[in-house]
């Protein structure tokens, strides 16, 4: 009788442990709302220029995401297969309450086409060359999702049109599926739809991984002129997709700040747009705005909280001249990195990192050095103040 009860006891314990493990797996895939009142700077870490890892050149890091269960970071590279085949890296990043202790690259994987081959560069096949920008990990499927800006080259000699894309892959880079892009993200030879190099820069999962939001870096042609140093009344789009159907379900208007600094010379290149977004709760997004002007090396990086709760679905509304016909997302400034008193480079990615000993979350930002020796691959760590 005693042995029988003992067997029953161990069986119940085993079942309880199994249920506990399963429950913990489910909990790890729950996206909890995060309250952010401020961001406290903890420190930075730089990666050596042109660091070589597994016969590839590390740089162009345009997106970052954290797999909590595996304690692994995924970082997409925006090399358009020009230096090495289009790829992403994995890394371990040790953070402490006083900053970033170390960054250890652990793997590199090629982004693969549906046919299993690596992507071509622009000399080999400009119509199928990707422009990787953002990447997120989905713990419910244990897969990655990444975005490409596509291409729009319209000259007297040639026209290259490649639509932007959002693609699902395995954690070792194999193609799984792709999202259906809405008609207004189709590239055109005329001034309609997306601008070159100004499309799907930011991406985030939301609603417990049932939703994907992507951000358009610059306004579509029909949404008005580019952002300038004076207010042009310009809006960009935040697009919502259903993960199950992979279809676009809504679009929202977001008004970026003016460009922070005039360019030198006056007609030089200048831009302010959205390089990445991150879900913080239902209808809430952390939005990075990156302003750059010729004549300066540093970027002005601002971090906002955007609320889509009362925003109008603008899917069928061209925004140019439509002021008063829609309600944009609300935005609140959380941080202007100009106030940190340090050099800030081309920040393009953000992710929540591990919790600190006090229970506060961390935010980790990464800068894309564009494989330029005058720029740096820079990581910035912040404590999230609730």
HULINVEN-V980655 format. One record per helix or strand of 3 or more residues. SS is the DSSP state (H for helix, E for strand). FROM is the first residue (numbers start at 1). LEN is the number of residues. If there is no record, write none. Layout:
# HULINVEN-V980655
((SS & FROM & LEN) (SS & FROM & LEN))
This chain:
# HULINVEN-V980655
((H & 2 & 27) (E & 38 & 10) (E & 61 & 7) (E & 72 & 6) (E & 87 & 10) (E & 99 & 12) (H & 122 & 4) (E & 132 & 7) (E & 143 & 6) (E & 151 & 4) (E & 159 & 4) (E & 165 & 5) (E & 175 & 4) (H & 183 & 3) (E & 200 & 7) (E & 211 & 6) (H & 221 & 3) (E & 236 & 7) (E & 247 & 8) (E & 270 & 12) (E & 284 & 10) (E & 300 & 8) (E & 330 & 7) (H & 337 & 4) (E & 347 & 6) (E & 362 & 6) (E & 377 & 9))
